Amino acid sequence: MRFILFFFFLQCTSLLIAQNHVTWSFTYDNVNSNILINGTIDEGWHLYSQKTPANSGPIPVTVSINKKNGLKLIGKCEEKIEPHEIFDVNFDSKVYLFEHSYLAYQKIKLKNTNRIKGSVQYMVCDDTQCLPPIEVPFTLTIN
């Protein structure tokens, strides 16, 4: 019985991992004091820009940085690539999306801290389906 349960959980985990169609990397730019958020999107999939209206249907990319002493966010997270604007008949709304890659930055000010934690939440779709929102946590250690 334990073997069956183990196998079931293993299958569920592999299905969840297989559904993540974006590979993320998070780095810190010492020169400009920016956290860089870089996503590589699988062929045939797309995700939605922060410019996508909240009531349009799809879940746009949201970057969250954990607040703590010694870390101050300067402004909002800004996308560095211009998204494609389309009218999506599935959502009956104008949306903004990214294919192939995503790049954004969050300007910060650090004082007496060298660890930054946060997450990126997003939803990916292809031409036939949208997957539930995914949240990917990250931790950056600044030297």
N, C-alpha and C positions, 0 to 999 in steps of 0.2 A: 504494500500500500504506500509506503514512504517513497519507493522508487517511482510509482505512478504520479504522486504529488510533485516530486522533484522534477520529473520530466514535464509535467504540465506547466509549472512555474518557469522552467527553462524556455519552453516554447513561447509563453506569453512575453517574456523578457526579450527574446529575439525578435518577435513581431514588433514590439515597441521600438526597438533600436532600428529595425529595418525601415520604419516609417519616418525616420528623421532624414529629410532630403536636403539639409543644409549643414555644412561643416563650418563651425565657428572658430575664430581665433581672437584673442584679446591681448593687446599689448599696451605698453605705456610709452608715450613719446616725451622724453625728458626735456627736449628743446622747447616744445610748445605747451607742456603740462597738459597733455590730452590722453585720455583713454581711447584707444582705437578699437572699434568693433568691426571685424571683417567676416563676412559670410560668403561661402562658395555654395551656390545653389545648383543642385543636380539638373541635368538637361531635362527639359519638358516641364519643370516645376517653377513656380514663382511665389514670392511672398509680397506682402502689402506694406506700402510706405506709411510713415507717420502722417503724411498729407491726406490719406484716405479718411473721409468723414466718419466719425464714430457711429453714426446711425445708418451707414450704408450696408452693413452686413459682415464683411470680412474683418478679422482681427488684425490691426496693423502691428508692426514691430514696436515693441516697447522695451526700452533699456532702463533698468532700475539699478541704482548704486546705493548700497547700504550706507546710511548716514552714521557717522561716528566722530568723536572728537579728533581734531587734527585733519579733517577732510571737509573741504567746502566745494560744492558744485558751483561752477560759474556758468550761468545761462542754462539752456536746455541742450539735450543731445541733438546734434545736427547731422543729417544725412549728407554725405559728400558726393553721391552720385545722383543725377537727376532721374527720377522714376518715370516709367511710361504711363501716360494717362490714357485710359480706355473707358468705354461704357460697357460694363459687364451685365449682360442680359440675365445671368443667374441671380445677381443681386439687384437688378433693375436700378443700377446706380453708377455714377462715375467713380472710378477707383484709380489708385496710383499703385503700380507694382514694379517689382524688380525681378529680372531674370538673370541668371548666370552669377551675378555677384551683388553684394551689399557692402557698403562702407559708411560708417558713421563715426563721430567722435564726440566725446564729452570733455569739455575743459574743466579742470579741477585745480584746487590749490591745496597742497599738502603741507602740514606742519606737525612734526613729531609723530609721524606714522609712516609705515612702509608697507602696509597691507590694505588692499582694496578688494571688497567683495561686492558682487552684484549678480544680475541675471539679465538675460534677454528672453522675451516672450514673443512668439510669432505664430502665424498659421501659414501653412503651405497648401497650394492647390495646383492641380494640373488641369487639362482640358475636360476631365470627366468627374473629378472629385476634389473635395477639400478635406484635409485631415484636422482633427481637433488641435487646439492650440498647444504648443510645446513651450516649456520653460527650461532654459539651459543656464545653470549657475556658473559663475567664474570667480576665480581668486587671482589677483595679481600681487606679486611681491616686488616692491620697488627697491632697487639697490642704491 
